[in-house]
């Protein structure tokens, strides 16, 4: 079960005097101060147009939790917390192998990422590309907080961060609104305790509360952590990789600079959808145009990627009617297994009118990539999500999967 911030988890009800004092401080805040206050309390203010909207939102927060004196380290989930029936039955200090054997919270969860990807999977998740308004703040969060290592191919305005055979690309655009990933990015780490310690230090340095909640370990470890970026746009679910996977994944691909990193790989990119039908149509988009292996479930659908036997990656579409408008989404890159597969996909996508660049196969063949305007319903041609897809194949200069 997730836990909130320290003020939320304590269960204490703020007294009337404290609430009134907090309201007075809110009313006296500037726009910048209001945004910072909302950020510290994990409230997305992107829908606010005027200062009055920010004040109204901040007053609601103040009624529940008066302003604290400053940032506090995120609460660590208690070791004895019962997360499921197995946790209740297990001895308090049960060894990891024993917990796994009984299906407890240290792994062997039945999650598909612990098994090899199915036949027909695409090659790999390449990178997620996001614009950020502040380079130093972004580096403090992603490198110091989450533990990513920077690629040797980074530049002042393009920060590339390694995650095994995948990457995050941050385009520094000062003064512009940050992009967001329309769901969550699940990252496998070697040691979740290291992530906890790094984020506690980073929150203190930035004066933020970016740890959203704690949950049970998804694929391994004592717990997982949900964290939002400092621009309050993108959520990251940090969880330990299954035991013994780090060295195997390093053999699949990646830059040598990432081998000593706590970050091992990106295992899943999830995208929230308005309804169940949309989750299925988006998965069918990848099956129709790229021949991808997909899995259709009741409330979610997956597209599968297989850079190696020990790393099963997915693009997951989940039903969530509360999603915000699809704006400032950045882009994402994935790899096909061969130039032949790229050619076939280019022909299909061109016929559907969704190729943004280039205009000819000869140009796409030279660069080993093409870019799509977004994802469509294969039957009607209706745009489902205006998320730019960069489609590449093995052999591309930026492909980190070892041949």
Residue, then its C-alpha position, 0 to 999 in steps of 0.5 A: x500500500x502506498x503512503x503519502x507525505x509525512x504530514x499526510x501519514x501522521x494522521x494528525x488533524x490540523x487545529x483551526x489556528x494553524x489552518x487560518x495561519x496557513x490560509x493567510x500565508x497562501x493569500x500573500x504568496x506570489x505566483x511562483x511561491x504558489x507553484x512551489x507550495x503546490x509542488x511540495x504538496x504533490x498537487x499538479x497545477x498545470x490546469x490553473x490559468x490565473x493566480x486566482x486558480x492557484x490560490x483556490x487550489x492552494x487553500x484547499x491544500x492548506x485546509x488539510x495540511x498547514x504549511x510546514x517549516x521546510x522539506x522533510x525526508x520521505x517516510x520510509x515504509x516500515x519493514x513489518x508492513x503487511x502488504x498481502x496475505x503472504x507478508x502476514x504469514x511470513x516470518x518477520x526476517x524471512x530470507x529473500x529466497x524463501x519469500x520468493x518461493x512462497x510468492x511474497x513481496x520480494x519478487x516472483x510476482x507473476x508480472x510478465x516482465x520476469x518472463x521472456x517476451x513472446x515471439x513477435x515482440x519488437x526489438x526494444x524501447x529506445x528513448x523517451x524524449x521530454x523538454x525541461x525548462x531548467x537544466x541544472x534542476x533536471x540534472x539534480x533530480x535525474x542524476x542525483x535523485x533517481x540515479x541515472x548516469x549521463x551519456x557521453x553523447x550528451x550536450x548542453x541542451x540535450x541531456x541523455x541519461x542511460x538505463x541499460x539499452x534504453x535512455x531518457x533524452x531531456x531537451x533543455x528549453x528555458x522558459x517553456x513548459x515541461x513536457x510530460x509522459x502521459x502515464x508512468x515510467x517504470x525503472x528497474x534499479x539494483x538497490x531500492x534503498x539507494x534510490x530512497x537515500x538519494x531521493x531524500x538527499x535530493x528533496x532536501x537540496x531542491x526543497x521539494x517533496x517529490x516522493x509520491x508514495x510507496x508500494x510493494x516491490x513490483x519485481x523485487x526488493x522490499x518496496x517500490x517508490x513512486x516519484x514525480x519529476x520537479x516540474x510535476x509532469x512525469x511519474x517514475x515508478x522505481x522498483x528493484x529488478x529481479x535478483x541476478x538480472x543486472x549483469x545479464x541486462x548489461x550484456x544486452x546493451x548500453x553504454x559502459x558509463x551506466x554499468x556502475x549505475x544503480x539504474x538498470x533498465x526501463x521495463x515499462x512505459x504506461x500510457x493512460x487512456x480514456x476508456x477500455x476501447x482506446x486501450x485496445x485500439x492503441x495496442x492494435x495500432x502497433x500490431x497492424x503497422x509493425x506486426x508487434x506481439x500484443x496482450x489484451x486484458x480487461x483494463x489494459x493492453x500491452x505491446x511487447x519488446x525483447x532486447x534480450x531474454x533477461x529483459x522483457x519491456x512493454x508499452x502498456x495502455x491503461x484505462x483511466x477516465x481522469x487523464x488530462x488533455x493530451x498536450x506537451x507529450x514529448x516523443x518516444x522512440x522504439x526499434x524494429x529488428x531489421x531494415x526489412x521490418x522498417x521498410x514494411x512499416x514505412x510503407x504501411x504508415x505512409x499509406x495511412x498518412x501518419x508519417x511526419x518525416x521523411x517523405x521518401x523511403x530512400x531518406x528513411x533508409x539512409x537514416x534508418x528511421x522515420x517519425x510518426x505524427x501520432x497513433x491512430x485507429x487502424x480501421x478509421x484513421x482517427x488520431x487516438x493520441x498525438x504522441x510522436x513515435x520515432x521508429x528505428x531499426x537495429x543498426x541505427x547509430x543510437x541503438x544501444x542493443x548489442x547485435 
